[in-house]
Amino acid sequence: MHGIPEGSVREVATDSRTVQQGRGLLFFAIPGARHNGHDYVAELYRTRGVRRFVISEIRPEFHDLEQATFILVPSTLDALQHLAAYHRQRFSIPVVGITGSNGKTIVKEWLAAVLSAKYHTHHSPASFNSQLGVPLSILGLSPHYEVGVYEAGISQPGEMARLAAVIRPTLGIITNLGAAHQEGFSSLRQKGEEKFQLFAHAKTLVYCADQPLVHELAHELAQKHGVELKCWSLKGNPADLAVELQGDLNPEFPGQTRVSSPQFTFQWKGTNHSGSLPGTDAPTVENTLHTLLASLLLGLEPEVAVRELARLQPIPMRLERLQGLEGQPLINDTYNCDLESLQIALDFLCRQAPSTPKTLILSDILQSGLPSTELYTRVAELVATHRVDHLIGIGEAISANAGLFAPPTRNAPSRTGCTPELSVQFYPDTETFLKVMDPVALSHSAVLVKGSRPFRLERVSHRLEGRIHRTVLEVNLKAVEHNLNYFRGLLKPGVKLLVLLKAFAYGNGSAELAAFLQYHRIDYIGVAFADEGVELRRAGVQVPILVLNPAPDSYASLIAHRLEPELFSLAVAYDFARVAHEAGCKGYPVHIKLDTGMHRVGLQLDDIRLLQALLADSPSIRVASIFTHLAVADDPSQDPFTLAQLGEFKTMADSICQSLPYRPMLHVLNSAGIERFPEYQFDMVRLGIGLHGVSANPGVQLQPVATLKSFVAQVKTLQPGDTVGYGRRGVVAEPTTIATIPIGYADGYNRHLGNGQGKVLINGQLCPTIGSICMDTCMVNVGKMGINVGDSVTIFGEKPTIFDMAEWLNTIPYEVLTSISPRVNRIYFTD
């Protein structure tokens, strides 16, 4: 240790971007594949007031940080995990550890919600289930909690033993075993054996007896470690919790019924009970029954458990970005509320709206176990450190502590750091606020709506939402991060990354993704036109922006907003150099586009001499990069052409560089090129469609980013001879049920998908279209399946995929994504 530790440590941090102020904070500088926490130590010291650091490297600049305390360890990640394991040993409360291929986060959230009816429950925020997330979750456990609920995720052998030592669950839940994250394991059994290490020292394991491999591994665990097994079954297998569902024959649960009703019955300790499911799809049923059995084992009475299950909501009602009335960010996180999730939501708000006034609408925090004054003191500190401009508190408890949010006065300094700029309002309940709520008054700030479930603050979010079209495009920011990290992992050290957000970020929303990518420290953003770049600047994006198609009448706007143009012809180069000179620019960054065979735009070999003369005579501009575009990087049969393009680019770029007194960046690889031609990464690469889950390598498990969803608006039963839609092109041959869905060609659902050419997913079953696609609606044949108005419909996502739709249309995924109409609301969410 170097330095003198003073004061107590109230929290730990590993991500410099989330640190608002350093008082009472211990920062672990953790090296990673893409970022190294040691790079940000000096910045945190100077700009955030952090004084305590755990490090594994000694940097020369650390010697200048005179008031800092450094703890030097061999591995900062190991140190964090050991600290969390030590912290966990201080508690003798029931601790639930959850793992599995799917459903971990949902079961964790639902179980914590149900248990909160009886216990002060602590649970890991969001999907904090990694080698880093698990110890951070455990360190949030404090003496007033009575139960802890945590999830653990792995991607390769050897990881679970480390997490098991940190969590040390007394009760385990294995949700299921499937193909997710299989790439690090040789077989499903190997992955299952690795996951079951979490339960080696547990007292009890909860699982589904209908899953053969899970059942087999559970009994092996019991024989080896003496773990007590508790299971549930839908198929009549011997089980502690025997369940029956209501409905018709269901292929998702062989031997059981399709869940056409949310009602179910179960037997527990010889007594029959009934309850309601939060949903009728197979994953929801499975997650509900895991939650039910675990809650019963942890001491809830069946009547209480059933009551709380009926109150559960789908997890997507969590940390999603919507669009407000004036297009401003509206963050909806109305599923639950505690201090940790509040901090995560406020961090998300600041990332999405770095330069916009911020409003927080916050309910009482229930079941925290903390004394009210201490709880709302911490809330006020979070409000202050995240620079919230307007606080609306809803609930009796937060209202009773209004004084903690008061700004300082001459005779009374603020105890929590709140400033005079903070305006506050308090209401005893949601209904009172809704009576006086003025959505227009809130339309000029970014709004976070954060509430505990009983307050039903989604009613507030609905009033603030700018678009209410229920056909939505969901953008999974966690999947964006996964895909970004995949491509980053292919880059050599020092190679920069430019992410293309042209065409409304391939239909997924440019401003929203730009803020997210800026947070993840990409080097450049590329857009098609100047107005797209201007929009990003106005949204607070500060990353360098390359404009690929600058128009002459946009040059002044480019300079005013620090946008960097592509110079793709001599005429464009001359014109922009002149405008830059007239604007008084010196060394304004420009990017030279070379045509090496795409023959779209770009300077050719014959233009190089005149370009060199222009650059030598134009101090107003400076070449930031030279690049070209590969025409067929994704097609192995065309590799000779691609290699010829690369060779010509190198020749032309070298010629330009030799005439310059400096060396600009070179870049040529697109998404497919990054995967297939690593030797040509040069100084930077350009990531486009790959970010959205499209890969040139079929074996790569990129994650789908966008899911287009709608709902069933009407259900009709038709008889033989009836026809459907314009032109009577849909002809019914047998008694048939059809569903009308409010999505049509005006929304981007192509007319060529009609008459059975396209399919949508309803309740786990693919249903073909029937009749022609209308402007605002389409109809699908649901056969004899039980279906209800309001049921969710997936147009594309995990199934059917965007590749399926592209194949049905004989086109490419790019066209499908960019065809989604702006009137379709985009919802951005993260775990």
Rosetta blueprint (number, residue, H / E / L):
1 M L
2 H E
3 G L
4 I L
5 P L
6 E L
7 G L
8 S L
9 V L
10 R L
11 E E
12 V E
13 A E
14 T L
15 D L
16 S H
17 R H
18 T H
19 V L
20 Q L
21 Q L
22 G L
23 R L
24 G L
25 L E
26 L E
27 F E
28 F E
29 A L
30 I L
31 P E
32 G L
33 A L
34 R L
35 H L
36 N E
37 G H
38 H H
39 D H
40 Y H
41 V H
42 A H
43 E H
44 L H
45 Y H
46 R H
47 T H
48 R H
49 G L
50 V L
51 R L
52 R E
53 F E
54 V E
55 I E
56 S L
57 E L
58 I L
59 R L
60 P H
61 E H
62 F H
63 H H
64 D H
65 L L
66 E L
67 Q L
68 A L
69 T E
70 F E
71 I E
72 L E
73 V L
74 P L
75 S L
76 T H
77 L H
78 D H
79 A H
80 L H
81 Q H
82 H H
83 L H
84 A H
85 A H
86 Y H
87 H H
88 R H
89 Q H
90 R L
91 F L
92 S L
93 I L
94 P L
95 V E
96 V E
97 G E
98 I E
99 T E
100 G L
101 S L
102 N L
103 G L
104 K H
105 T H
106 I H
107 V H
108 K H
109 E H
110 W H
111 L H
112 A H
113 A H
114 V H
115 L H
116 S L
117 A L
118 K L
119 Y L
120 H L
121 T E
122 H E
123 H E
124 S L
125 P L
126 A L
127 S L
128 F L
129 N L
130 S L
131 Q L
132 L L
133 G H
134 V H
135 P H
136 L H
137 S H
138 I H
139 L L
140 G L
141 L L
142 S L
143 P L
144 H L
145 Y L
146 E L
147 V E
148 G E
149 V E
150 Y E
151 E E
152 A L
153 G L
154 I L
155 S L
156 Q L
157 P L
158 G L
159 E L
160 M H
161 A H
162 R H
163 L H
164 A H
165 A H
166 V H
167 I H
168 R L
169 P L
170 T L
171 L E
172 G E
173 I E
174 I E
175 T L
176 N L
177 L L
178 G L
179 A L
180 A L
181 H L
182 Q H
183 E H
184 G H
185 F L
186 S L
187 S L
188 L H
189 R H
190 Q H
191 K H
192 G H
193 E H
194 E H
195 K H
196 F H
197 Q H
198 L H
199 F H
200 A L
201 H L
202 A L
203 K L
204 T E
205 L E
206 V E
207 Y E
208 C E
209 A L
210 D L
211 Q L
212 P H
213 L H
214 V H
215 H H
216 E H
217 L H
218 A H
219 H H
220 E H
221 L H
222 A H
223 Q H
224 K H
225 H H
226 G L
227 V L
228 E E
229 L E
230 K E
231 C E
232 W E
233 S E
234 L L
235 K L
236 G L
237 N L
238 P L
239 A L
240 D L
241 L E
242 A E
243 V E
244 E E
245 L E
246 Q L
247 G L
248 D L
249 L E
250 N L
251 P L
252 E L
253 F L
254 P L
255 G L
256 Q L
257 T E
258 R L
259 V L
260 S L
261 S L
262 P L
263 Q E
264 F E
265 T E
266 F E
267 Q E
268 W E
269 K L
270 G L
271 T E
272 N E
273 H E
274 S E
275 G E
276 S E
277 L L
278 P L
279 G L
280 T L
281 D L
282 A H
283 P H
284 T H
285 V H
286 E H
287 N H
288 T H
289 L H
290 H H
291 T H
292 L H
293 L H
294 A H
295 S H
296 L H
297 L H
298 L L
299 G L
300 L L
301 E L
302 P H
303 E H
304 V H
305 A H
306 V H
307 R H
308 E H
309 L H
310 A H
311 R L
312 L L
313 Q L
314 P L
315 I L
316 P L
317 M L
318 R L
319 L L
320 E E
321 R E
322 L E
323 Q E
324 G E
325 L L
326 E L
327 G L
328 Q L
329 P E
330 L E
331 I E
332 N E
333 D E
334 T L
335 Y L
336 N L
337 C L
338 D L
339 L H
340 E H
341 S H
342 L H
343 Q H
344 I H
345 A H
346 L H
347 D H
348 F H
349 L H
350 C H
351 R H
352 Q H
353 A L
354 P L
355 S L
356 T L
357 P L
358 K E
359 T E
360 L E
361 I E
362 L E
363 S E
364 D L
365 I L
366 L L
367 Q L
368 S L
369 G L
370 L L
371 P L
372 S H
373 T H
374 E H
375 L H
376 Y H
377 T H
378 R H
379 V H
380 A H
381 E H
382 L H
383 V H
384 A H
385 T H
386 H L
387 R L
388 V L
389 D L
390 H E
391 L E
392 I E
393 G E
394 I E
395 G L
396 E H
397 A H
398 I H
399 S H
400 A H
401 N L
402 A H
403 G H
404 L H
405 F H
406 A L
407 P L
408 P L
409 T L
410 R L
411 N L
412 A L
413 P L
414 S L
415 R L
416 T L
417 G L
418 C L
419 T L
420 P L
421 E L
422 L L
423 S E
424 V E
425 Q E
426 F E
427 Y E
428 P L
429 D L
430 T H
431 E H
432 T H
433 F H
434 L H
435 K H
436 V H
437 M L
438 D L
439 P H
440 V H
441 A H
442 L H
443 S L
444 H L
445 S L
446 A E
447 V E
448 L E
449 V E
450 K E
451 G L
452 S L
453 R H
454 P H
455 F H
456 R L
457 L L
458 E H
459 R H
460 V H
461 S H
462 H H
463 R H
464 L H
465 E E
466 G L
467 R L
468 I L
469 H L
470 R L
471 T L
472 V E
473 L E
474 E E
475 V E
476 N E
477 L H
478 K H
479 A H
480 V H
481 E H
482 H H
483 N H
484 L H
485 N H
486 Y H
487 F H
488 R H
489 G L
490 L L
491 L L
492 K L
493 P L
494 G L
495 V L
496 K E
497 L E
498 L E
499 V E
500 L E
501 L L
502 K H
503 A H
504 F H
505 A H
506 Y H
507 G L
508 N L
509 G L
510 S H
511 A H
512 E H
513 L H
514 A H
515 A H
516 F H
517 L H
518 Q H
519 Y H
520 H L
521 R L
522 I L
523 D L
524 Y E
525 I E
526 G E
527 V E
528 A L
529 F L
530 A H
531 D H
532 E H
533 G H
534 V H
535 E H
536 L H
537 R H
538 R H
539 A L
540 G L
541 V L
542 Q L
543 V L
544 P L
545 I E
546 L E
547 V E
548 L L
549 N L
550 P L
551 A L
552 P H
553 D H
554 S H
555 Y H
556 A H
557 S H
558 L H
559 I H
560 A H
561 H L
562 R L
563 L E
564 E E
565 P E
566 E E
567 L E
568 F L
569 S L
570 L H
571 A H
572 V H
573 A H
574 Y H
575 D H
576 F H
577 A H
578 R H
579 V H
580 A H
581 H H
582 E H
583 A L
584 G L
585 C L
586 K L
587 G L
588 Y E
589 P E
590 V E
591 H E
592 I E
593 K E
594 L E
595 D L
596 T L
597 G L
598 M L
599 H L
600 R L
601 V L
602 G L
603 L E
604 Q L
605 L H
606 D H
607 D H
608 I H
609 R H
610 L H
611 L H
612 Q H
613 A H
614 L H
615 L H
616 A H
617 D L
618 S L
619 P L
620 S L
621 I E
622 R E
623 V E
624 A E
625 S E
626 I E
627 F E
628 T L
629 H L
630 L L
631 A L
632 V L
633 A L
634 D L
635 D L
636 P H
637 S H
638 Q H
639 D H
640 P H
641 F H
642 T H
643 L H
644 A H
645 Q H
646 L H
647 G H
648 E H
649 F H
650 K H
651 T H
652 M H
653 A H
654 D H
655 S H
656 I H
657 C H
658 Q H
659 S L
660 L L
661 P L
662 Y L
663 R L
664 P L
665 M E
666 L E
667 H E
668 V L
669 L L
670 N L
671 S H
672 A H
673 G H
674 I H
675 E H
676 R H
677 F L
678 P H
679 E H
680 Y H
681 Q L
682 F L
683 D L
684 M E
685 V E
686 R E
687 L E
688 G L
689 I H
690 G H
691 L H
692 H H
693 G L
694 V L
695 S L
696 A L
697 N L
698 P L
699 G L
700 V L
701 Q L
702 L L
703 Q L
704 P L
705 V L
706 A E
707 T E
708 L E
709 K E
710 S E
711 F E
712 V L
713 A L
714 Q E
715 V E
716 K E
717 T E
718 L E
719 Q L
720 P L
721 G L
722 D L
723 T E
724 V E
725 G L
726 Y H
727 G H
728 R H
729 R L
730 G E
731 V E
732 V L
733 A L
734 E L
735 P L
736 T E
737 T E
738 I E
739 A E
740 T E
741 I E
742 P L
743 I L
744 G L
745 Y H
746 A H
747 D H
748 G L
749 Y L
750 N L
751 R H
752 H H
753 L H
754 G L
755 N L
756 G L
757 Q L
758 G L
759 K E
760 V E
761 L E
762 I E
763 N L
764 G L
765 Q E
766 L E
767 C E
768 P E
769 T E
770 I L
771 G L
772 S L
773 I L
774 C L
775 M L
776 D L
777 T L
778 C E
779 M E
780 V E
781 N E
782 V E
783 G E
784 K L
785 M L
786 G L
787 I L
788 N L
789 V L
790 G L
791 D L
792 S E
793 V E
794 T E
795 I E
796 F E
797 G L
798 E L
799 K L
800 P L
801 T L
802 I H
803 F H
804 D H
805 M H
806 A H
807 E H
808 W H
809 L H
810 N L
811 T L
812 I L
813 P H
814 Y H
815 E H
816 V H
817 L H
818 T H
819 S L
820 I L
821 S L
822 P L
823 R L
824 V L
825 N E
826 R E
827 I E
828 Y E
829 F E
830 T L
831 D L
